[in-house]
């Protein structure tokens, strides 16, 4: 099954790069239609490939050419380039035209220069990214941030003004230095989290695509960028999910929300599919169930800073399942539990 | 001209040059066809040009522009119901998903995710992928060029796509 998977992932890439033969396309087609999982792999691959192509094609677009085409269309004429202009160029250039040109040069230069000046006035923005592992950093106010892989935080070199504002993309744990007179604000797309000395977990792009926040201690206010007056307050132990334009607050039931940071995992009669999801997240691995009947197996266990390998060994021993670990994919197989 | 209102010719050129690619990506994401997308973006700029004297350059321009590109893209899709763009003639295996509503922030994010994902690829894998996508080389040509087996090219391409897939999730 896993061999199959590797073969078809290769075939999908060949299909998109137009290397696949008609017979192979037929073969791929029946594989895709075999079951929803295969169709999902294909659909996700197509989305990623097309998104890449969109970015690639856009990157290659010629802005100069587009601007010329636009000018032709709306009939902007640049006098210096028009036919009449070049015929006249042998004559002495009248004074007013010289003035006009100088003025034009100033206008065009003045704009970028103005922006550059404004930009230089602001404190430099620093960017800190976690890459493929976890990473931690201290912010200029002493607040501590732990980023999970792929997360990026941007913050000014110095917090000037009345607020401490940072922007976050991804998953992170914040321990914010207390400073009541200077609120700490985390900005993500359209959502603002305002903090008053506190620690909490935040994920701006959870698996479901929603924004998630779990508060460990202190107090946090959550609001939409365009509705700062309508904030929701979170208490410790609560979890907020922002789904579309709704903020949903509920008690946090996920005991392992911090496991990516602490590598402490506890399962309490947890179904195996959710165990697989937690392990995938904590170990940055791709842990999957070979068949869906395995989801009926439940696990109760605690792991403290153990390797994925030893966690998998425990699964094998307690649940009577088989595990194949190829590095890129961990597949749990077996008959399922009752 | 009142400096508070309206765009001068040079301001317009600056706007065009800074926003063009973002708008193009926005349109391509909807219509999946390069030429159609270029036309849509040009029309949106022409429409803006016609209104340049009444528009507030600080505030409205960008949202006006992106709304205009989005509406034109959706109209284009409505009028051209076939959904197999020339960008990628990938019909066949599964029906194309319906156009999702996106905004320019999401598009900018998508572009960032893709750049990051490409940077994350191991060097050899990235080189194979680059030769295929940017130099338009066939697998065999890449194998000859890098003096590796075609099997290795296949593996690297598959790896690159799997990585992209794991990083670029449709939300």
Interface residues (C-beta under 8 A of the other chain):
Chain A: X6 X9 X10 X12 X13 X14 X15 X16 X17 X19 X25 X28 X29 X32 X39 X41 X42 X43 X44 X45 X46 X47 X48 X49 X50 X51 X52 X53 X54 X55 X56 X57 X58 X59 X61 X63 X66 X67 X69 X70 X73 X74 X76 X104 X107 X108 X111 X112 X132 X150 X169 X189 X190 X205 X209 X286 X328
Chain B: X8 X9 X10 X11 X13 X14 X16 X17 X20 X21 X24 X25 X28 X29 X32 X34 X38 X41 X42 X45 X46 X49 X87 X88 X90 X92 X93 X94 X97 X105 X106 X109 X110 X111 X114 X115 X116 X118 X120 X132 X133 X134 X138 X139 X154 X155 X157 X158 X160 X161 X162 X164 X165 X166 X167 X168 X169 X170 X171
